[in-house]
Amino acid sequence: MTDAVIAKQTTQTEAIKLTNTKPFVWGGVALLIYMLLVAVGMVSSGFKLATGGAAGAEQLFAFASSPVLGLLAGALATALVQSSSTVTSIIVGLAAGGLPVSMAVPMIMGANIGTTITNTIVSLGHIRNGEEFKRAFAASTVHDFFNWMAVLILLPLELATGFLEKAGSYIASLLAGGPDMHMSGYNFMKMITKPVIKSVAEMMSPLSSTMGGIMMILIGVAVIMLAVTWLGKLLRQVLVGRAKNILKSAVGRGPISGICSGAAVTVLVQSSSTTTSLIVPLAGNGFFKLREVYPFTLGANIGTTITALLAATAVTGPLAGAALTIALVHLLFNVSAVVGIYSVPFLRDIPLKLSESLAELAVKRKFLALAYIASAFFVIPGLLLLIVG
């Protein structure tokens, strides 16, 4: 039997195994999505229980009155858990529990910054080969610089005008009937998530309301992290092969195609870290040029907002509108950044030039790559958080 025949039989066997396991994988995906919805509802209910409602929550979050503090907290939290999907889902839960939308907006922006750490770490896999490393590191950090640039432009504009919050609130009112609505009619998940949340709340009844609420929050956050992590792993089993085909056929066609394909793949796997980490090695190997990778990563920014929007459907009650608003703000922020920066030539080129310059330095002094990751995502945000806080 020739090697070619053996290889063909092996490929066919693997394909059969994958086909046979797909129903179980999709069943797991459905279960994890349900867990995510329940967990977000638990975070919301926990904050309401711990703070005594919206008024108590406002006092609880009084310490976070600084937008800079919220921005840094969002960036640092996302860098630590390496998942903007997890952090934005938690922020949606906090908004439903009473966190002011105006405070949640910079947190969402910070999550966008922190999520880029994963693909930057992936680029280190090419560190032994100078040219590959230069291409991969530039492809990863262009995402960093664009997201920082988006925050530097849009955060001051949001603080001055509140345009993202106003637009998000308006769209939420169109979708669900008003800014102060109870979304029970809109929220089709209420009937299947409420029994679980109620059962957990009853388990916490022997505790004080504050302690019981805190325990619900901690359990909810833990389940969100578990669900998002395993959801990405399961989806990658059935979608990564397709995603690679989409990349090959769509990314190189032009900026609009790259943005759309980045958004589409990220919606499928519900993780911008997954899609951007997938394309960085391809850039390092020279399969894609930096200018082709750039719009794809911007599409990933847009696609990752699906998780927060999905999480918002789990929220009920008077503050459900706030949860939907902040989820929409996440989408509007990323779309505004793409339109406002990428469509303007001299602004569009800034992240490209910065990433190429940093990559040149990192190739010459490789310790700078590690120093950049440590300082940009942990040391500087952490120190500023302590100082501002």
C-alpha positions in Angstrom: 0.0 0.0 0.0 1.5 3.3 -1.1 2.0 6.4 1.2 -0.6 8.3 -0.9 -3.3 5.6 -0.3 -2.5 5.5 3.4 -2.7 9.3 3.7 -6.1 9.3 1.8 -7.5 6.6 4.0 -6.4 8.5 7.1 -8.0 11.7 5.9 -11.2 9.8 5.1 -11.2 8.2 8.6 -10.7 11.6 10.3 -13.5 13.1 8.2 -15.9 10.3 9.2 -15.0 10.7 12.9 -15.6 14.5 12.7 -18.9 13.9 10.9 -20.0 11.4 13.6 -19.1 13.7 16.4 -20.7 16.9 15.0 -24.1 16.3 16.6 -22.5 16.0 20.0 -20.4 19.0 19.4 -23.4 21.2 18.4 -25.3 19.8 21.4 -22.4 21.0 23.6 -22.5 24.4 21.8 -26.2 24.8 22.6 -25.6 23.8 26.2 -22.8 26.3 26.6 -24.8 29.2 25.1 -27.6 28.4 27.5 -25.0 28.4 30.4 -23.7 31.8 29.2 -27.2 33.3 29.2 -28.0 31.9 32.6 -24.7 33.1 34.0 -25.2 36.7 32.8 -28.6 36.7 34.4 -27.0 35.5 37.6 -24.5 38.4 37.6 -27.4 40.8 37.1 -29.5 39.3 39.8 -26.6 39.0 42.2 -25.8 42.7 41.9 -29.4 43.6 42.4 -29.5 41.4 45.5 -26.2 42.7 46.9 -27.0 46.4 46.4 -30.7 46.4 47.1 -31.6 47.5 43.6 -30.5 50.2 41.2 -30.1 52.9 43.9 -27.7 50.7 45.9 -25.8 49.8 42.8 -25.1 53.5 42.1 -23.5 53.8 45.5 -21.6 50.6 45.0 -20.1 51.9 41.8 -19.4 55.4 43.1 -15.7 54.5 43.2 -15.7 53.9 39.5 -16.8 57.4 38.5 -13.7 58.0 36.4 -13.9 57.0 32.8 -10.2 56.5 32.8 -10.6 54.1 35.7 -13.3 52.2 33.8 -11.1 52.0 30.6 -8.1 50.7 32.5 -10.2 48.2 34.4 -11.7 46.9 31.2 -8.3 46.6 29.5 -6.6 44.9 32.4 -9.4 42.5 33.1 -9.5 41.4 29.5 -5.8 41.0 29.3 -5.9 38.8 32.4 -8.7 36.4 31.1 -7.7 36.9 27.4 -11.3 37.1 26.3 -13.2 40.2 25.5 -16.3 38.1 25.1 -16.1 37.1 28.8 -15.5 40.6 30.0 -18.2 42.3 27.8 -20.7 39.7 28.9 -19.9 40.5 32.5 -20.2 44.2 31.8 -23.6 43.6 30.3 -24.6 41.8 33.5 -23.2 44.7 35.6 -25.3 47.2 33.5 -28.4 45.1 34.2 -27.4 45.2 37.9 -27.2 49.0 38.1 -23.8 50.0 36.7 -24.4 53.3 34.9 -24.2 53.0 31.1 -21.9 56.0 31.1 -19.4 54.1 33.2 -19.8 50.8 31.3 -18.9 52.5 28.0 -15.2 53.1 28.8 -15.1 49.6 30.2 -16.3 48.2 26.9 -13.6 50.3 25.1 -11.0 48.9 27.5 -12.1 45.4 26.7 -11.3 46.1 23.1 -7.8 47.0 24.0 -7.1 44.1 26.3 -8.3 41.4 23.9 -5.4 42.0 21.4 -2.9 40.4 23.8 -3.7 36.9 22.6 -2.7 37.3 19.0 0.4 39.3 20.1 1.5 36.3 22.3 0.8 34.0 19.3 3.3 36.0 17.2 6.0 35.0 19.6 5.9 31.6 18.1 7.8 33.0 15.1 10.5 34.6 17.3 13.3 32.2 16.1 12.9 33.3 12.5 13.7 37.0 12.0 11.6 37.7 8.9 8.7 35.6 10.0 8.7 37.2 13.4 8.7 40.7 11.9 5.7 39.9 9.8 3.8 38.2 12.5 4.5 40.8 15.2 3.5 43.6 12.9 0.3 41.7 12.0 -0.6 41.3 15.7 0.3 44.8 16.9 -1.5 46.6 14.1 -4.6 45.5 16.0 -3.3 46.9 19.2 -2.5 50.3 17.7 -5.8 50.6 15.9 -7.8 49.9 19.1 -5.7 52.4 21.1 -6.2 55.0 18.4 -10.0 54.3 18.4 -10.2 54.9 22.1 -8.1 58.1 22.0 -10.4 59.5 19.4 -13.8 58.2 20.4 -13.6 58.2 24.2 -13.2 62.1 24.4 -15.9 62.5 21.8 -18.2 60.2 23.8 -17.5 62.1 27.0 -18.2 65.4 25.3 -21.4 64.3 23.5 -22.5 60.9 24.7 -23.3 60.0 21.1 -22.6 56.2 21.6 -24.8 56.0 24.6 -27.6 58.0 23.0 -27.5 56.0 19.8 -27.4 52.7 21.7 -30.3 53.8 23.9 -32.3 54.9 20.8 -31.8 51.6 19.0 -32.6 49.6 22.1 -35.9 51.5 22.4 -36.7 50.6 18.8 -35.9 47.0 19.4 -37.7 46.6 22.8 -40.2 49.4 23.1 -38.6 52.1 25.2 -35.6 53.0 27.4 -37.3 51.9 30.6 -39.1 48.8 29.4 -39.4 45.4 30.8 -38.1 43.2 28.1 -40.1 40.1 28.9 -41.8 40.1 25.6 -38.6 40.7 23.7 -36.5 38.3 25.8 -37.4 34.9 24.5 -34.8 33.3 26.8 -36.6 34.4 30.0 -38.7 31.3 30.5 -35.8 28.8 30.3 -33.2 30.8 32.2 -35.4 32.2 35.1 -35.9 28.8 36.8 -32.2 28.1 37.1 -31.4 31.7 38.4 -34.3 31.4 40.9 -33.0 28.1 42.2 -29.5 29.5 42.7 -31.0 32.5 44.5 -33.0 30.2 46.8 -29.8 28.3 47.6 -28.2 31.6 48.7 -31.2 32.5 50.9 -29.6 31.3 54.2 -26.9 34.0 53.6 -27.4 37.7 54.0 -28.6 39.5 50.9 -25.2 41.1 50.4 -23.2 37.9 50.8 -25.8 35.9 48.8 -25.6 38.5 46.0 -21.8 38.4 46.0 -21.8 34.6 45.8 -24.2 34.7 42.8 -21.9 37.2 41.1 -18.9 35.0 41.6 -20.7 31.9 40.4 -22.0 33.8 37.4 -18.6 35.1 36.5 -17.0 31.6 36.8 -19.7 30.1 34.6 -19.3 32.8 32.0 -15.5 32.2 31.9 -16.1 28.4 31.6 -18.8 28.8 29.0 -16.9 31.2 26.7 -13.7 29.1 26.9 -15.3 25.8 26.0 -17.6 27.4 23.5 -14.6 28.6 21.5 -13.0 25.2 21.7 -16.0 23.3 20.5 -16.7 25.8 17.7 -13.1 25.6 16.5 -13.5 21.8 16.1 -16.2 22.2 13.4 -15.4 25.7 12.0 -11.7 26.3 11.9 -11.3 24.3 8.6 -14.1 26.4 7.1 -12.7 29.5 8.5 -9.3 28.9 6.8 -11.1 28.4 3.5 -12.9 31.7 4.0 -9.6 33.4 4.8 -7.9 32.2 1.7 -10.8 33.1 -0.6 -11.9 36.4 0.9 -9.2 38.2 2.8 -7.0 39.0 -0.2 -9.9 40.4 -2.3 -9.8 43.9 -0.7 -10.5 45.8 2.5 -14.3 45.5 2.5 -14.1 41.7 1.8 -11.5 41.4 4.6 -13.6 43.3 7.1 -16.7 41.2 6.2 -14.8 37.9 6.4 -13.2 38.9 9.7 -16.6 39.7 11.1 -18.2 36.6 9.7 -15.6 34.2 11.1 -15.7 35.9 14.5 -19.4 35.6 14.7 -19.1 31.9 14.0 -16.5 31.2 16.6 -17.6 34.0 19.0 -14.0 35.0 19.7 -11.9 37.7 18.1 -8.9 36.2 19.7 -9.5 33.0 17.8 -9.8 34.7 14.4 -6.9 37.1 14.8 -4.7 34.4 16.3 -5.5 32.2 13.3 -4.4 34.9 10.8 -1.2 36.0 12.5 0.7 32.7 11.7 -0.5 33.0 8.1 0.9 36.6 8.0 4.2 35.4 9.6 4.5 32.7 6.9 4.0 35.4 4.2 0.6 34.0 3.1 -1.0 37.4 3.8 0.5 40.9 3.7 0.1 43.3 6.6 -2.3 45.4 4.6 -4.5 42.4 4.0 -4.5 41.3 7.7 -5.3 44.8 8.9 -9.0 45.0 7.7 -9.6 41.4 8.7 -8.7 42.3 12.3 -11.1 45.2 12.2 -13.8 42.9 11.1 -13.0 40.7 14.1 -13.6 43.7 16.3 -17.1 44.0 14.9 -17.9 40.3 14.9 -16.9 39.9 18.6 -19.8 42.1 19.6 -22.2 39.3 19.0 -21.5 37.7 22.4 -22.5 40.9 24.3 -25.7 41.2 22.2 -26.5 37.5 22.9 -25.8 38.1 26.6 -28.2 41.1 26.7 -31.1 38.8 25.6 -30.8 37.1 29.0 -31.6 40.2 31.0 -35.1 41.1 32.2 -36.5 43.9 34.4 -36.4 47.7 34.4 -32.6 47.8 33.7 -32.8 45.4 30.7 -32.8 48.4 28.5 -29.4 49.4 29.9 -28.0 46.0 29.3 -29.1 46.0 25.6 -27.9 49.6 25.3 -24.3 48.8 26.4 -24.3 45.7 24.1 -25.3 48.0 21.2 -22.7 50.6 22.3 -20.0 47.9 21.9 -21.2 47.3 18.3 -21.5 51.0 17.5 -18.1 51.8 18.9 -16.4 49.2 16.7 -18.3 50.2 13.6 -17.6 53.9 14.3 -13.9 53.2 14.7 -13.7 51.3 11.4 -15.7 54.0 9.5 -14.0 56.9 11.2 -10.4 55.8 11.1 -10.0 53.2 8.3 -11.9 55.3 5.8 -9.5 58.2 6.3 -6.2 57.5 4.5 -3.8 59.4 6.8 -5.5 57.9 9.9 -5.6 54.5 8.4 -1.8 54.4 7.9 -0.9 55.3 11.4 -1.4 51.8 13.0 0.4 50.3 10.0 3.5 52.5 10.4 3.6 52.1 14.2 3.3 48.3 14.0 6.0 48.1 11.3 8.4 50.3 13.3 7.8 48.3 16.5 8.3 45.0 14.6 11.6 46.3 13.2 12.8 47.1 16.8 11.5 43.8 18.1 13.5 41.8 15.5 16.7 43.6 16.5 16.1 43.3 20.2 13.7 40.4 20.9 13.4 41.2 24.6 11.5 44.3 23.5 8.6 42.1 22.3 8.2 40.6 25.8 8.7 44.0 27.4 6.0 45.4 25.1 3.4 42.7 26.1 4.1 43.0 29.8 4.1 46.8 29.9 1.2 47.5 27.4 -1.2 45.0 28.8 -0.3 44.6 32.5 2.3 47.0 34.0 1.1 50.3 32.6 -2.7 49.7 33.0 -2.1 48.2 36.5 0.0 51.2 37.7 -2.4 53.7 36.2 -5.3 51.9 37.8 -3.7 52.1 41.2 -2.8 55.8 40.7 -6.2 56.9 39.3 -8.1 54.7 41.8 
